[in-house]
Amino acid sequence: MCGINGIAFSSRSRRLIDVAVLERMRDVIKHRGPDDEGIFVDGRIGLGHRRLSIVDVAAGHQPMTNEDGSLHITYNGEIYNHADFREPLESRGHQYRTHCDTETILHLYEEHGEDCVNYLRGMFAFAIWNQRSQTLFIARDRLGVKPLYYVHSDDGSLYFGSEIKTLLEAAAVKPQLNYRALPDYLANHGTSNDETLFAGVKRLSPGHTLTWNDGSLEIREYWDVSFAADGAEEGRHDADLIAEWSDLFRESVRLRLMADVPLGMFLSGGIDSSAIAAVMSGMVDERIKTFSVAFAEREANELEYARLVAKTFGTNHHEIVVTPEDFFSALPKLIWHEDEPLAHPSSVALYFVSKLAAQHVKVVLTGEGSDELLAGYGRYRKTLLNIALGRRYKALTPAALRDVISRQISRLPAGSKVGEKLGRTFLSLPPDIESIYFDNFAVFSRGMQPELLTADTRERVGMIDPYAGVRAALEQTNAESMLDRLLYADIKTYLHELLMKQDQMSMATSVESRVPFLDHKLVEFTCALPQRLKLRGSTTKYILRQSMKGLLPEEVLSRPKMGFPVPIGSWFRGPYAWVLDEYVLSERATSRALFNSDFVRSLVKRHQVGENHSERLWALVNFEIWLRQFFDGEAAYRSKQSQIELAQLAS
């Protein structure tokens, strides 16, 4: 919906808000809200806002204040149940001046204080300045659909914003690499918990609030997903649970149709987006606008499935095919939008389909989140199977024979698909979570990182466990089954990275994306379901497939999980090998002495002769482009004022 930012100076800092700085923070994220702008300044406190007008387009200017001017809010998101509170709040004397959900948040805060977040159903990141108590209250939605980053400086001052670039624009921190977060990024696509790759920059975790009072900071968790089944659910038939899940899913889709502007949806042809299309088509009178993206290469083009679904429901369908030239030309700009290296090549495709959608709508629905709730990824089944078979194998097979088999597998030719697959099974790995899950699905595993990092980098990193965030999530959940523990860990870590991709790539084109699978009521019900309704044998997302029977074509219902294929590996072997030459092998890249150049050259060479190191090379390419933009000053997308100041400094 919007972009927010703000500064709260402590009395110790002896500083007052510079309006020009506050405006620059706000305007560097103009793409998040090109429709309107606003600021609020009260001595040491400043709030900024960029608006993408979705609900009550004519009104809703922010920052917004309550009736007596004691509260001021800057808010990003959508509260889908806001209208439910209007009449009760008005009956208690609260006065509305608009039809925006923003006002409801203010009035709920007046009624319930910081507990107001418990009443909100939707996606949000907001900050409320309370002049009476002199406190700044910041909250982020339960699943982390909307982003919120902050810097808490040494003098107690607080800077916050929807994107990290707002904090850099205010010089809240000097861009420096957070070495402590590097192992996590290298292993897991992105950072976990509240860490970012910028030293001193934190992100408010999903389901948390932050309260600032003259330099002091209190962070509180107000929501966490539980896997404990409600006693009332015991003994219920699967058919009843499937019916209730289907009702909750339909309600979630219906709520996300709330808008005063055109809306559509991203359609991949997979079961997640297809299910949304099926439900949505029965709730709107006009033809749904659907948008799909693919690459020209056959192995990366699944438009036939999207077209099948579009034809089934009579949608107004639009497609875009991205060339490798488009892909690599856009990459630096998109890393700037993301603020950190892009975790997945599919982020680029998401940007292009968002750009296509922006020509027709302002809001899209998307299928993000289903895989982490309903065990959609193949790695869950593979992990459970390998651990179970591995324990039997270890118990029944002599160690000497196991060693012989493992050595034979390791001697298979480099690039052998059979060898690669067997090398990731219980025949080659110990049957424990560390090896079968953490190491197996890491980009750069814990064992590989000492080879990748130079001695100096290893010294700076210290003894950081790259799996610490995922490991902590596995240990803190109340889930009993291994599958549910894995799902919880991904909801807390991997899903967060996907949601940031979804938010920042769509908002780069001024399009708001909504995620029906992550309605918190649906999430709570889903997580407490028996395992058999998520993963049944080799059938993933069992409850979703059952609820869509008779609605979706059989070809879609029975389709295995494909992900979003991007032919990055073949591009790196072919005409786009120059990308590796420039961003991985060049003197400029290797002179940073972060990574062992001999190991990196070997990695590139092994990929060129047939081994698959696409994910690893993608991570290194992105990391180098990110360093050049944010650390070397090559960001061609800085604000105009920043460019002027840099030019003045240079002269």
N, C-alpha and C positions, 0 to 999 in steps of 0.2 A: 504494500500500500504506500509506503513512505520511507523517508530516511530521516533519522533523528541524530542529534548531537548535543553536547553540552559541556560546560565547565563549572566546577564548584571550587572556588579558591578558599583555602583555610585562612583563618585570621592570622595564623603564623606566617603565611606567605606575604602578607601586606600588599596584596595585589587586588586590582579591580578588573572587571571584564573589559577587554578591548573588543569593541563591536566588530571591527574589521576582521579580527582573528576568528571570531564566532561565525561571521558570515562566510569566511573562506572554508571553515570546517563544513559548514552547511552546503556550500555550493560545489565543493569537490565531488559530492554525491548527488548532483542535480539529476543524473539519470534515474535515481530512485523516485524522484518526485518532480517532474517538469511542470506540473500544473499550478503550483502555488508555493510560496515561501513565507517564512516568518521567523522572528526572533523575540525572545523575552529576556530583559536584563534587569537585574536587581542587585546592583553593587557588585558583590563577589560571585553572584550566580548568573549564569547565562544558559538559555535553552535555544536550540535551533531546530528548524523543521523544513523539510521539503515534502510536498504533497503530491501523491498520485491519487486523483479524486475518483473514488469508487462508489461510495454511499453518500447521499445528500451532497451532490456535486457542487451546488450553489453555495452551501454553507460549509461549516466544518473547518474553517481556518484555524491553523495551529501556529504556535502554542496556544492552548485554550485555557480559560480560567473558569472557576466556579462562580456562583452568584455573588459572593462577597469579595472576590478577588484574592482570597487567601491561599488558593491552590492554583498551580499552573502545571499543565501537562504537555509533553511532547511524546507522540505515540506512533508506532508503526505496527500495522497488523489489521486483523478483522476479528471482532467478537460476534459470533454468529447468533448468540442468544441474547443480544443486548436489548431487543425489543420486549423480551419477557419481563424485564425489570422496570420498564418505564412507568407503567401504571402504579405498581407498589411504591416506587420511589416518589412519584408525584403526590401520592396520597400521604406521604410523610413530609411533604412540604418542599421537596426539591423541585426546582424550576428548570425546565428544558428550553433551550433557545434554538436547537437544531434537531435533526433526526439522526445525528451521527452516533456511532458507538462510543466515540471519544468521551462524550458527556456522561454516558452511563458509567464508564470507569471512574470518572471524577466523583460522581455521586455515590457509587459503591465504596470508594475510598473514604468519603465523608462518613458513611454509615459503619463501615467495618474496619477501617484502617488498613494495615498491611495484609489482613486476611481477605481483602477484596479479591485477590487472585484466585481464591478457591471457588468463586462464583463464575469465573470467566470461562467460556467454552469457545476456543478458537486459537488463533496464532497471534502472538503479540510480543513486543518489546517496548516498554514505556518508562518514562521518568516523570515523577511528580515532585515539584518543589512545594513544600509546606512552609509558608512564611511564618506561621504561628509557632511551630515547633523548631523551625530552622533546620529541617531535615530534608534530604533528597532521597526519595524512595524509587528504586529501579527494579523492574521485574521482567522476567523472560518466560515465555510459554513452556508448558510441561515437557514437550518433546524437542524443543529447540528449532522450530520451523523458522522463526525470525531471529536474526543475529544481534548480538550486543557485545561490543568490545570496550575495554576501559584501561586506563593507566592511573594508578594511585601513586603519586609522586612522593618524594622523600619529605616534603613539607606538609603532606597530608592532603594536598589538592587532588581533585578527581576530574579526569577527562573521560568522556564516553562518546560512543558513536556507533552507527549501524555498520560501518566498515572501518578497517584499520587506517585507511588513508586519511580519515578525518582527524585521527590522533596525530599522524605525522604532519598534517597540514598545520596543526596548532603547535608543532614542535614540543609535544608532550614528552616525547622520547626522541633520541637520536637513533636512526636505524642501525641496530646491531644484531648480529645473529645470536639467537638463544641456543647455545650449544647443548644445554640440558634437554632440549626438545628434539635435537637432531636424530638420535637413535630411534625415537618413536616415529618420526616422519619417514625415515628410511625403511623401517620395517612394515609400517601399517598404513601407508598412503598419506597420513596426516597425523596431527597431534591429538592427544587424548586430554580429558579433563579440562582444566582452564588454561592450559598452555597454548602459546602460539610460537611461531618461529622468530618473532621479534622479541628481543629481550625487553622485559618490562611491560609488555602488552599482554593483558589477560582477556579471556572471554568469560562472560557470566554463563555458568553452566545452565543447561535446560532445567526447568523446574526449580529455579532458585530466585531469590530476591536479594537485593543489596541495599543497605541503608547507610547513608553518609551523614555525619553530623560534625561539622567543623574539624575535619581531618580524620576522625575515627570511622572505621568501616566495619559493618557487621553483615556477613553473608549467611543466608538461611535457606535450607532446602524445604520447600513447601509441598513437594509431590515426588513420588517415586512409584514406578510400576511394580505391582505385586503379582507373583505367580501362584499365590495361595488361593485355591478354589473356595468359593463361598459355600458354606454348609448346605445352602438351599439347592446347590447344583448337584449334589450327590444323588446318584440314582436316576438322573434324568436321561432320557433316551437321546441318542445322537440326533434324531430327526428334530426334536424340540430345540436342541442347542443350535443346530443349523438354521432353523427358522428364526430364532432370536438373533443370531448373528446377522442373518440377512436383513432383518428389520433395522438393526443398528447401522448397518452399512448403508442402507437406503436413506435413513434419516441423516447420516453424515453427508451423503451426496446432496440431499435436498438443502441442508443448511448452507452448503457451500455454493449454492446458486444465488445467494444474496448479493445483489449488485444493482446499481442504477446505470450501468454501462454495459456494452456488449461483452459476452464471455464465451469461451470455447474450451477445448481440451487438447492435450497432446495424446496422440494415438500411435502406439508402437505396433499394435497387432498382437502383443502379448496378452495374457489373461488379465493382468491388473488394469491396464487402461481400457481394455475391451469391456471389462465388467462395469467400469464407470460409464462408458458410452451406453451400455445396455440399460442401466438404471436411469441415467440422465435423459435418455431419449423419451422415456415415459413420463417425464416431469415437466417438459417444456413444450410449448406449442410450435415454435419455429424449428427449422432444421438446425441441428447442432453443427457448429463450425469445428472441424477437426484438423489437426496439423501433424504431419509426419516428416521425418528426416531420414536420409540414408546416404551411403556413399556409392559411387558408381561400381566399385568392385563387387562381383557377384556374392562373395562370402560375407560382405558387409551391407547387403541390401535385402531387407525383409519387408519391402513395401507391399508385397502381395498379400500379406496377412492384414496389414492395416487397411488395404483396399477392400478386402473381404468383409471386414467389420464395418467399414464405412458404407459399403453397399447394403449390408444386412439392415442397418439402421437408417439408411437414407440420409447420411450426413452431408453437409457442405464441405467437401474434403479438399485439403491443400497439401502439397508436397514440395520438398526441396531436396535436391541432391547436391552434396558438398564435394567439391574437388579437393585433391590434396593441396593445390595451390591456395584455395580458400582457407583450408585448414591451417596451414603453416603461416600464412599471412596474418591471420587473426590471432594466433597464439600469444604474441607479446601483449597485445591489448587485453586479452582475456585474463592473463596472469595479473595484469594491473587491476582488473575488475575484481578478481578473486582475493587480491592482497597477499596471497601465499601461492606456492606452486600448485598447479592443477593436479588433483589426485588421480583423475581418470581422463583419458582421451575423449570419452563421451561428453565431457563438459563442453567441448568445442561444438559438437553436434547440437547440444542443447541450446547453445547460444544462437545458432543459425535457425533452429526451428522457432525459437522465441522471437527472433527478428522477423521471421515470416508471420508469426501470429500477431505481432504488433501492428501489422498493416490492416488487421481486421478486428481485433479485440483488445481489451485491456486486462482481462482476467482469464486464466486457464486453470483447469483441473488436471492433476497429474497423478500417476499411480505410485509415487514414491512411498516407501515404508512397508509395503506388503511383504516383501521378502524377509525382512527382519522379524515380522510378527508371525508369519506362517511358514517359516523354514523353506523359503523359496530357493536358496542357494544350494548348489550341489555339495558344497563343502560340509554342510551339516551331516548329510547322510553318509558321506565318505568318512568323516571323522568318527561317527558312531560305529560304522561298520569296521573300520580299520582297528579301532581300539578293542572291539569285541573279538574280532578274528585274531588280532595280534596277541591277546592274552591267552587264547586257546593254543595258538601256534607256539607261544613261548612255553606253555605248560606241557605240550605234547611232543615237541621237537627238540632233540639234543642241541646244545649250544654249538657244538662243532659243525653240525649239519647246517644250522642257521647261518653260521659264518661263511660256509662254502657258498650257499645260495646268494647271500648278500654280495660276496666278492664277484660272483659270476654276473650278477646284474650290473655292478659297477663297471664291468669290462665291456659291456655292450657299446657299440660305436657311438661317438659323440653325435648328437642330433637325432639319435634313434628315439622314435616316439614310444616304442615299447619300453626301452630302457628308462625314459623319462617318467613314464607312468608307474612302472614297477619300483622305481627309486623313491616314489612318494607313498608307498604302501607299507604295511606291516612286515613285508618280506625284507625291507631294507631299514626300517626305522623302529625304534623301541615303541611299544604300544602305550604311550603316555601323552597327555595333553600338550606338553611342551614340544614334543617332536611331531606328533601327528597333526596338531592344529596350529600352534604358534609358528613353528619353523616352516611347516609345510606350505602355509599360505602367506608367509611374510614376503615382502618385496626383497629386501636384504635381510636375511635371517640374522639372529644373534651371532651365530658362528661365522657368518660371512662378513659382518661389519668390521672386525679387526683387520681383515684383508683389504677392505675398501678404504678405511680411514687411515690417514697418515699418523705417524707417532705424535705429532703436535696436536692433531685433532683429537686423538684418543686421550691425550692428557687433559685437554680442555673438557671433554665429555665426561671423563671420570668413569666410575663403575655404574653407569646408568643402565638399568634393565629396559630394553626396548619394548618389552611386553608388560611393563608395570601397570599401565592403565587398563589393559584388557584383563590382566591377571586380577587386579583389584575388583573389577566388575564381576568376574566369575565368583569371587569369594564373598562379596557383600550381598548378593541376591538371596532371596528366600526360596528360589526355585530348587526343586529337589532333583529333577531329572537332568542328565547331562545336556539334552537338547535345549531345555528351557534356560539353562545356565548360559549356553552359547548364544541363544537369542537375546537374553538380557545384556550380555556383554556387547553384542553388536548394536543394540538399541542405544547403549550408552556411549559407544565409540564410533563405529563404522557409519551408522546411520547419521550421526551428527555431521560427518564430512559430506555425505550425500546431500543433506539438506542445505548445507552452505553452498554447494554446487548449484542446487536447484534455485535457491534464492538469488544468488549473485549473478548467475548467467541469465536468468529471466529478467531481473531488475536492471541489468545492463541495457536492456532494450525497453525499459519502462513497462514491463508486463508483470502483473502479480500472479504467482502460482499458488494454488491451494491443494492440499493433500488429504483427500477424504479418508484414506486408510489410517491417518494419524489423529483422528478425532479421539480425544482422551477417553471418552466413554467406550468407544469401540476397542481401543487399545486395552483398557482394563478388562473388558469381557474376554477378549481374544487371549490375552496372556494367561488367564486363569483356566482356559479350556484344557481338556485332556490332550496329551501328546498325540493321540491317534487322529485327532481332528486337524492337526497341523501337518504332520508327516506320517503317512500310512504306507508302510513298505517303501516302495520307490516313488510313491505319489506325493508330491509336494502340494502345499496349499489346499489340502483336502476339503476343508470346509468351504473355501471360496469356489472350488470347482463344483461341489455339490449344490451350492446356492445358485450357481449360474446355469445349471442343467435346464435345457429347454429354452434358454435365452440366447446363449452364444453358440456359434457354429462348432461342430465337433472338432474341426481342425484346430480351432483355438483352444478349446477345452483340454484336448489331449496333448497339446504342444509342450515339449520340455522347455525348461528355462534356458534362454539363449543369451540373456544380457543384452548389451548394445554393442555389437561387433564393430571395431574400428581397425582397419588393416595397417596399424602402425608398424607392425613387425616387417611386413613386406615392403612398406615405404622406406624403412630404414635400410633395407638390403638393396633397394633399387635406386631410382633417381633422386631420392631424398636422403641419401647417405650423407649429403653435405650438411644436414642438420646436426648429425653426430660430429662431423669434422669441426663445425663451428662451435657448438655448445658443449662438447664433451672432450674432444681431442685437441682443440686449439691451444696454443701457448697461453692465451689469455685465460682459458678455463683451467688449465693445469697449474698455472702460476699461483693460483690461490692456495695451493698446498693443503686443501681440505681433504682431497681424495688421492689415494695411491695411483699415480698415473700408469704404472705398469699393470696393475690390476684392471683399471678401466680400459686400457688398450686391449688387454686380453679378452675382456668382456665383449667389446665391440667386435673383435675378430671372430670370437666363437659364435656370436649372433650371425655374422655375415656368412659363415659356413654351414648354418642350419640349426644351431641351438636356438632356443627361444628365450631371449632376454628382453623382450619388449617392455615389460613393466619396469624393469630396472633402468633401462636406457631412457625410458620416458621420464622417470623420476629425476635422473641426472640432467636431462635436457631442461626440464621445467625449473629445476633448482638454479641452474646457471642463468637462465633468462630472468628469473626472479631476483637474483643477486645483482645483475646488471641494471635492472630497473630501479630497485629500491635502495641499493647500496652504492652503485657506481654513478647514479644520477642520470641514467638513460631513460627514465620514464617520460615518454613523449606525451603523456596524458595528464601532466600536472595542471593545476589551475593556472589561469592566465597571470594572476598576481604572483604566484610562485615563480613562473618563468621570468617575469620582470625582475623580481628580487635576485634570482640567480644570475641574470645578465648583469645587474648592477654590481653584485659581488665580484663577478669575473672581471669587470672593468676597473 
